[in-house]
Amino acid sequence: MAEHILVVEDDAAVARGLQYLLTQEGWNVAVARSAEEALTLIADRAPDLAILDARLPGMSGFDLCREMRRTMTVPIMMLTARIDEIDKVLGLELGADDYVTKPFQPRELVSRVRALLRRAYGALAGADSRQSQIHAGALRIDLERRRVFKEDRRIDLTATEFELLTFLARHPGIVFTRDTLLREVWDYDNFVGDEKTINVHIRHLREKIEDQPDDPAHIITVRGVGYKFAG
């Protein structure tokens, strides 16, 4: 069954273009012209992925992202203005998985949508199917059910957070640069990523899994290089 994508964009021309582009790729696409309309559509049917324009009139795309993250872990992509660097960081801070800047290349957007869907609903490339769980101290990663537990308490992670944690945990002790993580987890082989994406997601992960996020026991910063996982 084709995935259901929700596009929230107030510019009619951009919305039509996105709907056409994504429909041509075989996805079912619904379009909302405002955050309020999007919430009505979401109440009727939760999307498999949402693309939110950051600068919506009234309730902004940032507010909508925050509202969705209260109850949903579906992948969220933000559309931001190329000149507004703060938009990118703010979107990630509020729980977005990725962002694309306007004007965007159709091929890049489609590639990133595919990568988000793959992270959310498909196994990470190269995963060892023989390993069903990873244990690290009080942390338990259930690879088959895509769940994470600390002691007996389940920790809610977004799809991107889960894949980032899983990738690091599968390679304990190995230091990965931010570029490598963007390539392996975000699937940015052809398009340039941004180290802010990694930094924000790492911080969110630490806040969720670490006893002391400022002095982490699992996700360790190797200054000047990148990050590694310590069991």
Buried (B, 14 or more C-beta within 10 A) or exposed (E): EEBBBBBBBBBEEBBEBBBEBBEEBEBBBBBBBBBEBBBEBBEEEBBBBBBBBBBBEEBBBBBBBBBBBEEBBBBBBBBBBEEBEEBBBBBBBBBBBBBBBBEBEBEBBBBBBBBBBBBBBEBBEEBEEEEEEBEBEBBBBEBEEBBBBBEEEEBEBBBBBBBBBBBBBBEEEEBBBBBBBBBBBBBBEEBEBBEBBBBBBBBBBBEBBBEEBEEBBBBBBEEEEBBBBBE
